[in-house]
Amino acid sequence: MLSQENNIILMTAVTLDYIKKSKNYFESIHRYSDCKRNVLIIVWDFGKRLLGLRHLFALLLAGNARKMGIRFLFHGGVAQKSKIHCIQHGEFIKVLKKEEMADDPVVVFTDADMRMQRPFSQVEVDFLEKLESGDFYVGINEHREESLEDEAIKIGGTPAFVAQHRTKMENKKIFNTGVYAARTTTIRKLLEIYNHEHQYWAKNFSHYACQQWIISYVIQSYSFFRALEMPTSFHSHCHRPSLLPNAGSYVDQQGILRSEQSDLPVLLNHKCCELFGPRA
């Protein structure tokens, strides 16, 4: 369990329509999170149907959001928009008040299609609280050899475009930015640079995962950042042992996602139980 003095903020974001799909995650946060703050951002878009309001009301009535401060972010104000209204490139920082960022707290930002399986361990807390401005704690995507060049092809970059920019992609990994941790100064810097880089890169890719690609590019191309690899014991998004020897994840007979790196359940299970069968 986290100490009362921790300065960690757990944040996630959804659209109105996605609230229902994220119900299990909110319940798990209510059960396990002892962060200083837990923040749920509703990405609001007046151009979409507002029928999803019923899901918000249901969430409030069920009480599963009691540990979460609910804030709203108007999607129209997002400078570089994602096709799926995802704000993991740092837009979420705008909902925090100045006094909440005064001592540069650590933010753990996550997608909402996951489940928290346990509280943070003391080892994890100690590591997070030692992060410095510029540190960017994030896990690999599928395996360590997967590069930005590999991913560029997957998300619609043409062979000619990739060849033209190969030197910029060399020796750079593709990370899974569905979960990451950084201090607020780091996230503000990410947002600033991302908005600049997005204007060039995004138009050359066809898949919304270009957001993850650009973040991975930024944190490995600008000297301000230091990318620190997050273990699969903290976050796993289908890291198969066959692709990640001694660090993969598997589902045990009780349906709990576990990492080969730890005896503890994976902290943040990124919808893996839907894809993995139990290990015999």
Phi, psi and omega in degrees: 000148180284149176288156180296340184272002184297153180236050184247133179246123176263124184230145173214165183217145179216161165272169179302318183292339185268353183302315183298321181291339184260008184306315182295326179292316179298320178297321181289326175296317179300325183280320193247334190281130173240030177293159179302319175220146171238120187240126174253121179259127173263115179277110190263131180225111181292345179279353180253165179298143180261014179298337180295349177303328181297329178290324177295315179298320179296321179297316181294319181292325182289340178082004183285351180254016184299329179275356188248129172278121184269128179230158182243142177230121180283120184297333179297338180270000179282124186295311181242098189280146174262147179300333182252019177063027179278136184241026184291351179281005173120352180302333182298338183296338183292341181275349179278141180281158181303319181291334178286339181254004187302322181258021175053062182291165174274132175251129169257108181257135182226154163295171182254003180265057182210184180216133175277128187256352183190169172289165170298141174279162179295326177298317179295318179298313181300319179295313182300319183287348177265357178299140179254165175300127184106336176288137180228106187266111188207150182268162177289165184280284178248314179205164189291338182273354181286124188251169175299325179295316178302313183291327180301321177293317182299326185262016169107004176291134180286154177305322180294318180295316180296318179298321181297327186248019185302321182296329179285338183262350185300138175059029178238136182269160168261124181259161174263103186271017174293341172217130170205163180228138179195162176282160186297327177296324179292318182291322177297321178293319177302312182299317180299311183287321179303313182299328177286312184290327182303323184301329180268309190288317190300325183291348180261003178237151183254348185254146181296343178292359175299336177299313178296322180297313183294319177300314179300320179296313184299313187286352177248358183248341182250132187294344178298328188264150171230108180283122180246126186286124178276132180287159179288352173287340178270315182211128176228130176238073177064048176277093185290135179306329181294332180263341183224074183305135178067006179217011180282183180230156182208159179260128180277181185294342178267004179082016180265131177282128181234155178252145175290353181270352187205155174279345181278155170299153174301134181297308183241105181273108185271074180049031182287327184298341177287337188251333182262140169271163181294146176283134181293000000 
